[in-house]
Amino acid sequence: MRLIRILKRCGLLLVTASLLLTILAIATSQGRAAVKTGAFVLQVLPDAPVKPLTWFTAKPIKEEITFPRGQGEGMADLYIPHGTGARGAMLLFLGVNPAGRGDDRVVNLAEGLARSGFVVMVPWSEAMAHYIIEPREIDDLVHAFEYLRDLDFVDKRRVGIGG
């Protein structure tokens, strides 16, 4: 009898703690940020046992695009989250990337960001595929950033660059 009472109290304590954590995660901006961050990290890690963002968000739209640059056109992959309204955006520069733009790590990162609500642009060039960064790449990045910022569905005040 005593063991049953202890187990019931432990169960009640566990349910109460879970309920409080759920309320904390939903009701506070810090809780929502923690939940989103945890889901994003699990989405990006290649060996994560679960990918919760795939349960709650649609696969982003991926387009191969061209954008105007100083000389000619640049190429990029654009990941667009589903939904309407202006979104924050991220220009993801790979540098000299031996893995390439189609590498699972790059795609997981871009899709994870897009599933988190960001428009993601991954510019690439033939020179980068051959482990070369040419001086004009800097100017191309500026043009890519401006192109991304000026898309109709991007919030112009919330655009960043990472690499």
SULUR-V906588 format. One record per backbone hydrogen bond with DSSP energy under -0.5 kcal/mol. NH is the residue of the N-H (numbers start at 1). CO is the residue of the C=O. If there is no record, write none. Layout:
BEGIN
NH|CO / NH|CO
END
This chain:
BEGIN
5|1 / 6|2 / 7|3 / 8|4 / 9|5 / 10|6 / 11|7 / 12|8 / 13|9 / 14|10 / 15|11 / 16|12 / 17|13 / 18|14 / 19|15 / 20|16 / 21|17 / 22|18 / 23|19 / 24|20 / 25|21 / 26|22 / 27|23 / 28|24 / 32|28 / 33|29 / 34|30 / 35|31 / 36|32 / 37|33 / 38|34 / 39|35 / 40|36 / 41|37 / 42|38 / 43|39 / 44|40 / 45|41 / 48|45 / 54|51 / 55|52 / 56|52 / 57|53 / 61|80 / 63|61 / 63|78 / 65|63 / 65|76 / 67|74 / 69|72 / 74|67 / 75|124 / 76|65 / 77|122 / 78|63 / 79|120 / 80|61 / 80|78 / 81|79 / 87|153 / 89|158 / 90|119 / 91|160 / 92|90 / 92|121 / 93|91 / 93|162 / 94|92 / 94|123 / 97|95 / 98|96 / 103|100 / 107|103 / 108|104 / 109|105 / 110|106 / 111|107 / 112|108 / 113|109 / 114|110 / 115|111 / 116|112 / 117|114 / 118|113 / 119|88 / 120|79 / 121|90 / 122|77 / 123|121 / 124|75 / 129|125 / 130|126 / 130|127 / 131|128 / 132|127 / 134|132 / 137|134 / 138|135 / 139|135 / 140|136 / 141|137 / 142|138 / 143|139 / 144|140 / 145|141 / 146|142 / 147|143 / 148|144 / 149|145 / 150|146 / 151|148 / 154|151 / 155|87 / 156|154 / 158|155 / 160|89 / 162|91
END
